[in-house]
Amino acid sequence: MLELFMSWLRWGVGLHKNNTLQRKVLLTNVAAPIGLVSLFIFDLVFLYEGSYPSQQVLVLHVPFYIGFALIPWVNRQGQNLAASLLLTVTAMGGVIVPMFVAYGTYFNHHHYFILLAVVPLAIYPSQYVKTVLSLFVVNLGLFIYFEYSGMPPALEVLLLDGAIAHGIRTLLSSMVIVTLMVFFWFFSTFAEKSERTLELISMTDMLTTLPNRRFFKEAFQHEVARNKRMKTTSAIAMLDIDHFKRVNDTFGHDAGDLVLKYVAQECRKNLRAGNVMARIGGEEFAILLPEATKDQAIEAMERIRKAIEVAEIKVGSNILNITVSIGVSAVEPHMSLEEAFKNVDLSLYEAKWGGRNQVAFNELSAVYSKSMSN
């Protein structure tokens, strides 16, 4: 149930690439259940009071309950501005209707206009600054007007016990502050979690669930900085699936995707903790091996090559046998990622030129074929 609720709050967030707009959508969605709960508490208090005007307000509030509930759905359609406007209109209507029908300013209900003046600053996209300023001015103006001119309540409300009326008045005034605090607490909690998720997604290859080139670049820079401090070297490898285009052309792209996922899986199983592997494009994968010597790097890549060579991948009624070529190179403390890729590309070319299904180290163009490793 909780997971369903969390999913509902994220409706429409993933439709936008801009992180700021994603936060706006999330905040609009978070405001919807807060509005629903606030409205429910409000109606519950006045139903307990039991006057006929309170019953009228409950009936008139039904469209506003529906309005709050629809906000995430509108965002899910990619209509963030419409969702923001729906939130604003629903919230303002939910305040104004009971004031005119029953309560006037007797219970300080107009204090909600302070909340409604602030919320648009957080939920509207930055290009709608005029709309935000207009809503701020209108809501602040309504608060000031009702604060100084007042509005009488219905007669039945005036007949309430003084202590009860004072309690309700205090409760409603407090709810303005509490609602604002809860609103921004919810936003902070869900926005932080959402940003972590989005950051992870932005650094992940969605097909293989491996890190992508962006993540690999950051990991490489971190490793080079550590090498400089510790005066050590590491190794980098480039893995390429042999004749991958032939797989796609013969069996289709679904088979190609299956092969990519299988290669990623086998590499994960055969790499030690601390190694970083990323899909950097097409059928190419990069592997960073911190503090690995030449022999250790070659041994690790041979382990991967052998595991993939003996595998049988079932594609429909067909069994695919694939191989990979792997280039290995040292990572020196002064290297940029581009320089490291250039070096390891030479090794990979050496492996391809030597007949594929082998590991090559670019020092002296030494090729370590499967025959040599047996």
C-alpha positions as CSV (number, residue, x, y, z in Angstrom):
1,M,0.0,0.0,0.0
2,L,2.8,2.4,0.9
3,E,4.6,1.6,-2.3
4,L,1.5,2.3,-4.3
5,F,1.1,5.7,-2.5
6,M,4.8,6.5,-3.2
7,S,4.3,5.6,-6.8
8,W,1.2,7.9,-7.0
9,L,3.3,10.8,-5.6
10,R,5.8,10.3,-8.4
11,W,3.3,10.3,-11.3
12,G,4.6,12.6,-14.1
13,V,8.0,13.2,-12.5
14,G,9.9,11.0,-15.0
15,L,8.3,12.8,-18.0
16,H,10.6,15.8,-17.6
17,K,14.4,15.9,-18.1
18,N,14.9,19.1,-16.2
19,N,15.6,18.4,-12.5
20,T,14.0,21.6,-11.3
21,L,10.8,20.8,-13.2
22,Q,10.9,17.3,-11.8
23,R,11.0,18.8,-8.3
24,K,8.0,21.1,-9.1
25,V,6.0,18.1,-10.3
26,L,6.9,16.2,-7.2
27,L,6.0,19.1,-4.9
28,T,2.6,19.6,-6.7
29,N,1.9,15.9,-6.2
30,V,2.9,16.0,-2.5
31,A,0.6,19.0,-2.0
32,A,-2.4,17.0,-3.2
33,P,-2.6,14.5,-0.3
34,I,-1.8,17.3,2.2
35,G,-4.7,19.3,0.8
36,L,-6.9,16.2,1.1
37,V,-6.0,15.5,4.7
38,S,-6.4,19.2,5.7
39,L,-9.8,19.4,4.1
40,F,-10.8,16.2,5.8
41,I,-9.7,17.4,9.2
42,F,-11.5,20.7,8.7
43,D,-14.8,18.9,7.7
44,L,-14.4,16.4,10.6
45,V,-14.1,19.3,13.1
46,F,-17.2,21.0,11.9
47,L,-19.2,17.9,11.5
48,Y,-18.6,17.3,15.2
49,E,-20.1,20.8,15.7
50,G,-23.1,19.5,13.9
51,S,-24.8,22.6,12.5
52,Y,-26.7,22.6,9.2
53,P,-24.2,25.0,7.5
54,S,-21.4,22.6,8.4
55,Q,-23.3,19.8,6.6
56,Q,-23.7,22.1,3.6
57,V,-20.0,22.8,3.5
58,L,-19.2,19.1,3.5
59,V,-21.4,18.5,0.4
60,L,-19.9,21.5,-1.3
61,H,-16.4,20.3,-0.5
62,V,-16.9,17.0,-2.5
63,P,-15.6,18.6,-5.9
64,F,-12.6,19.8,-4.0
65,Y,-11.7,16.4,-2.7
66,I,-12.0,15.1,-6.3
67,G,-9.8,18.0,-7.5
68,F,-7.0,17.2,-5.1
69,A,-7.1,13.5,-6.0
70,L,-6.8,14.3,-9.7
71,I,-3.7,16.4,-9.5
72,P,-1.1,13.5,-9.8
73,W,-3.1,12.1,-12.7
74,V,-3.0,15.5,-14.5
75,N,0.8,15.5,-13.9
76,R,1.0,12.0,-15.3
77,Q,-0.4,13.4,-18.6
78,G,2.5,15.7,-18.7
79,Q,0.4,18.8,-17.9
80,N,2.4,20.3,-15.0
81,L,1.0,23.8,-15.4
82,A,-2.6,22.4,-15.5
83,A,-1.9,20.4,-12.3
84,S,-0.5,23.5,-10.6
85,L,-3.5,25.5,-11.6
86,L,-5.8,22.8,-10.4
87,L,-4.1,22.7,-7.1
88,T,-4.3,26.4,-6.7
89,V,-8.0,26.7,-7.7
90,T,-8.9,23.7,-5.5
91,A,-7.2,25.0,-2.5
92,M,-8.5,28.5,-2.8
93,G,-12.1,27.2,-3.5
94,G,-11.8,24.9,-0.5
95,V,-11.1,28.0,1.7
96,I,-13.5,30.5,0.1
97,V,-16.7,28.3,-0.1
98,P,-17.0,27.6,3.7
99,M,-16.3,31.3,4.4
100,F,-19.3,32.4,2.3
101,V,-21.6,29.6,3.1
102,A,-21.2,29.3,6.9
103,Y,-18.2,30.6,8.8
104,G,-17.1,33.9,7.5
105,T,-13.9,35.0,9.4
106,Y,-15.3,33.8,12.7
107,F,-12.8,31.0,13.0
108,N,-9.9,32.8,11.4
109,H,-10.4,30.7,8.3
110,H,-9.0,33.4,6.1
111,H,-5.5,32.7,7.6
112,Y,-5.2,30.0,5.0
113,F,-4.7,32.7,2.4
114,I,-1.2,33.2,3.8
115,L,-0.4,29.6,3.0
116,L,-2.0,29.9,-0.5
117,A,0.2,33.0,-1.1
118,V,3.4,31.1,-0.4
119,V,2.7,27.7,-2.1
120,P,2.7,28.9,-5.7
121,L,6.3,30.1,-5.2
122,A,7.3,26.5,-4.8
123,I,5.1,24.6,-7.3
124,Y,5.0,26.7,-10.5
125,P,7.8,26.5,-13.2
126,S,10.0,29.6,-13.2
127,Q,8.7,30.8,-16.6
128,Y,5.3,31.5,-15.0
129,V,6.6,34.2,-12.7
130,K,3.7,36.5,-13.5
131,T,1.2,33.9,-12.5
132,V,3.0,33.3,-9.3
133,L,3.2,37.0,-8.5
134,S,-0.5,37.4,-9.3
135,L,-1.5,34.5,-7.0
136,F,0.7,35.9,-4.3
137,V,-0.9,39.4,-4.5
138,V,-4.4,38.0,-4.7
139,N,-4.1,35.7,-1.7
140,L,-2.2,38.2,0.4
141,G,-4.8,40.8,-0.6
142,L,-7.7,38.5,0.4
143,F,-6.0,37.8,3.8
144,I,-5.5,41.5,4.5
145,Y,-9.1,42.4,3.4
146,F,-10.8,39.7,5.5
147,E,-8.4,40.4,8.5
148,Y,-9.5,44.1,8.6
149,S,-13.0,44.0,7.3
150,G,-14.2,40.6,8.5
151,M,-17.2,38.6,7.4
152,P,-20.0,37.5,9.7
153,P,-20.8,33.8,10.1
154,A,-24.2,32.0,9.8
155,L,-26.5,32.5,12.8
156,E,-26.1,28.8,13.8
157,V,-22.4,29.2,14.1
158,L,-22.7,32.2,16.4
159,L,-24.8,30.1,18.7
160,L,-21.8,27.8,19.4
161,D,-20.5,27.5,22.9
162,G,-17.7,30.1,23.3
163,A,-15.1,27.6,24.5
164,I,-15.8,25.3,21.5
165,A,-15.6,28.3,19.1
166,H,-12.3,29.4,20.7
167,G,-10.9,25.8,20.4
168,I,-11.8,25.6,16.7
169,R,-10.4,29.0,16.0
170,T,-7.1,28.0,17.6
171,L,-7.0,24.7,15.7
172,L,-7.6,26.3,12.3
173,S,-4.9,29.0,12.9
174,S,-2.5,26.3,14.0
175,M,-3.3,24.2,11.0
176,V,-2.0,26.9,8.7
177,I,1.4,26.7,10.2
178,V,1.4,22.9,10.6
179,T,0.3,22.4,7.0
180,L,3.0,24.7,5.7
181,M,5.6,22.8,7.8
182,V,4.3,19.4,6.7
183,F,4.2,20.5,3.1
184,F,7.9,21.4,3.0
185,W,8.9,18.5,5.1
186,F,7.2,16.1,2.7
187,F,8.9,17.9,-0.2
188,S,12.3,17.8,1.4
189,T,12.0,14.1,2.1
190,F,10.6,13.0,-1.2
191,A,12.7,15.4,-3.3
192,E,15.9,14.2,-1.7
193,K,15.0,10.6,-2.3
194,S,13.8,11.4,-5.9
195,E,17.0,13.3,-6.6
196,R,19.1,10.3,-5.5
197,T,17.1,8.0,-7.7
198,L,17.4,10.4,-10.7
199,E,21.1,10.8,-10.1
200,L,21.5,7.0,-10.1
201,I,19.4,6.7,-13.3
202,S,21.5,9.4,-15.0
203,M,24.6,7.3,-14.4
204,T,23.1,3.9,-15.3
205,D,22.8,2.1,-18.6
206,M,19.1,1.0,-18.4
207,L,19.6,-2.2,-20.5
208,T,22.4,-3.8,-18.6
209,T,22.0,-1.8,-15.3
210,L,25.7,-1.2,-15.4
211,P,27.1,2.2,-14.9
212,N,27.3,4.4,-18.0
213,R,30.2,6.5,-19.5
214,R,29.4,9.4,-17.2
215,F,29.8,7.3,-14.0
216,F,32.9,5.7,-15.4
217,K,34.5,9.0,-16.1
218,E,34.0,10.1,-12.5
219,A,35.3,6.8,-11.1
220,F,38.4,7.1,-13.4
221,Q,39.1,10.7,-12.3
222,H,38.8,9.6,-8.6
223,E,41.2,6.7,-9.2
224,V,43.8,8.8,-11.1
225,A,43.7,11.3,-8.2
226,R,44.3,8.5,-5.7
227,N,47.1,7.1,-7.9
228,K,48.8,10.6,-7.7
229,R,48.5,10.6,-3.9
230,M,49.6,7.1,-3.4
231,K,52.1,7.0,-6.3
232,T,50.5,3.8,-7.6
233,T,49.2,2.6,-11.0
234,S,46.0,0.9,-12.0
235,A,44.7,-0.9,-15.1
236,I,41.9,-0.2,-17.6
237,A,40.3,-2.7,-20.0
238,M,38.1,-2.4,-23.0
239,L,35.8,-5.3,-23.9
240,D,34.1,-5.6,-27.3
241,I,31.7,-8.4,-28.3
242,D,32.9,-10.2,-31.4
243,H,30.7,-10.0,-34.5
244,F,27.9,-8.3,-32.5
245,K,26.4,-6.8,-35.7
246,R,26.0,-10.3,-37.1
247,V,23.9,-11.3,-34.0
248,N,21.6,-8.3,-34.5
249,D,21.3,-8.8,-38.3
250,T,20.7,-12.6,-38.0
251,F,18.5,-12.9,-34.8
252,G,17.2,-9.3,-34.3
253,H,17.9,-6.6,-31.8
254,D,16.1,-8.5,-29.0
255,A,18.8,-11.2,-29.3
256,G,21.4,-8.5,-29.3
257,D,20.0,-7.0,-26.1
258,L,20.0,-10.5,-24.5
259,V,23.7,-10.9,-25.4
260,L,24.6,-7.5,-23.9
261,K,22.8,-8.3,-20.7
262,Y,24.5,-11.7,-20.5
263,V,27.9,-10.2,-21.0
264,A,27.3,-7.7,-18.3
265,Q,26.1,-10.5,-15.9
266,E,29.2,-12.7,-16.6
267,C,31.5,-9.7,-16.0
268,R,29.9,-8.9,-12.7
269,K,30.3,-12.5,-11.5
270,N,34.0,-12.6,-12.5
271,L,35.2,-9.1,-11.3
272,R,36.4,-8.5,-7.8
273,A,34.9,-5.9,-5.4
274,G,36.3,-2.4,-6.2
275,N,36.5,-3.0,-10.0
276,V,34.3,-0.6,-12.0
277,M,32.6,-1.8,-15.2
278,A,30.5,0.4,-17.5
279,R,28.8,0.1,-20.8
280,I,30.3,3.0,-22.8
281,G,28.4,2.5,-26.0
282,G,27.0,-0.2,-28.3
283,E,28.8,-3.5,-27.6
284,E,31.7,-1.9,-25.8
285,F,32.4,-2.1,-22.1
286,A,35.1,-0.4,-20.1
287,I,36.6,-1.9,-16.9
288,L,38.7,0.0,-14.3
289,L,40.9,-2.2,-12.1
290,P,42.3,-0.2,-9.2
291,E,45.8,-1.1,-8.1
292,A,45.9,-4.0,-10.5
293,T,49.2,-5.0,-12.0
294,K,49.6,-6.0,-15.6
295,D,49.5,-9.7,-14.8
296,Q,46.5,-9.3,-12.4
297,A,44.5,-7.3,-15.0
298,I,45.2,-9.8,-17.8
299,E,44.3,-12.7,-15.5
300,A,41.0,-11.0,-14.6
301,M,40.2,-10.4,-18.2
302,E,41.1,-14.0,-19.2
303,R,38.7,-15.2,-16.6
304,I,35.9,-13.1,-18.1
305,R,36.8,-14.1,-21.7
306,K,36.7,-17.8,-20.8
307,A,33.4,-17.6,-19.0
308,I,31.8,-15.9,-22.0
309,E,33.4,-18.3,-24.5
310,V,31.9,-21.5,-23.0
311,A,28.4,-20.0,-22.4
312,E,25.4,-21.0,-24.4
313,I,22.8,-18.2,-24.8
314,K,19.3,-19.4,-25.7
315,V,17.4,-17.2,-28.1
316,G,14.1,-18.7,-29.0
317,S,15.0,-22.1,-30.5
318,N,18.6,-21.1,-31.2
319,I,21.7,-21.4,-29.1
320,L,24.2,-18.6,-29.5
321,N,27.9,-18.9,-28.7
322,I,29.7,-15.6,-28.5
323,T,33.2,-14.5,-27.8
324,V,34.8,-11.2,-26.7
325,S,38.0,-9.4,-27.5
326,I,39.6,-7.4,-24.6
327,G,42.3,-4.8,-24.6
328,V,44.2,-4.0,-21.4
329,S,46.4,-1.0,-20.6
330,A,48.1,0.6,-17.5
331,V,46.6,3.8,-16.0
332,E,49.4,6.2,-15.1
333,P,48.8,9.0,-12.5
334,H,49.1,11.8,-15.2
335,M,46.5,10.2,-17.6
336,S,43.2,11.7,-18.7
337,L,40.3,9.4,-19.6
338,E,40.8,10.2,-23.3
339,E,44.4,9.2,-23.1
340,A,43.6,6.0,-21.3
341,F,40.9,5.1,-23.8
342,K,43.3,5.8,-26.7
343,N,45.9,3.4,-25.2
344,V,43.4,0.7,-24.4
345,D,41.9,1.0,-27.9
346,L,45.3,0.1,-29.3
347,S,45.2,-3.0,-27.2
348,L,41.7,-3.9,-28.3
349,Y,42.7,-3.4,-31.9
350,E,45.6,-5.7,-31.3
351,A,43.2,-8.4,-29.9
352,K,40.9,-7.9,-32.9
353,W,43.7,-8.0,-35.4
354,G,45.1,-11.2,-33.8
355,G,41.9,-13.1,-34.5
356,R,39.5,-12.0,-31.8
357,N,38.5,-14.0,-28.6
358,Q,41.7,-13.0,-26.8
359,V,43.2,-10.5,-24.4
360,A,45.9,-8.0,-25.5
361,F,48.1,-5.7,-23.4
362,N,49.4,-2.7,-25.4
363,E,52.9,-2.9,-23.9
364,L,55.0,-4.4,-26.7
365,S,51.6,-5.3,-28.4
366,A,51.7,-8.6,-26.5
367,V,48.7,-10.8,-27.3
368,Y,47.5,-13.3,-24.7
369,S,45.4,-15.7,-26.6
370,K,43.4,-18.5,-25.2
371,S,46.0,-20.9,-26.4
372,M,48.7,-19.1,-24.3
373,S,46.5,-19.0,-21.2
374,N,45.7,-22.8,-21.3
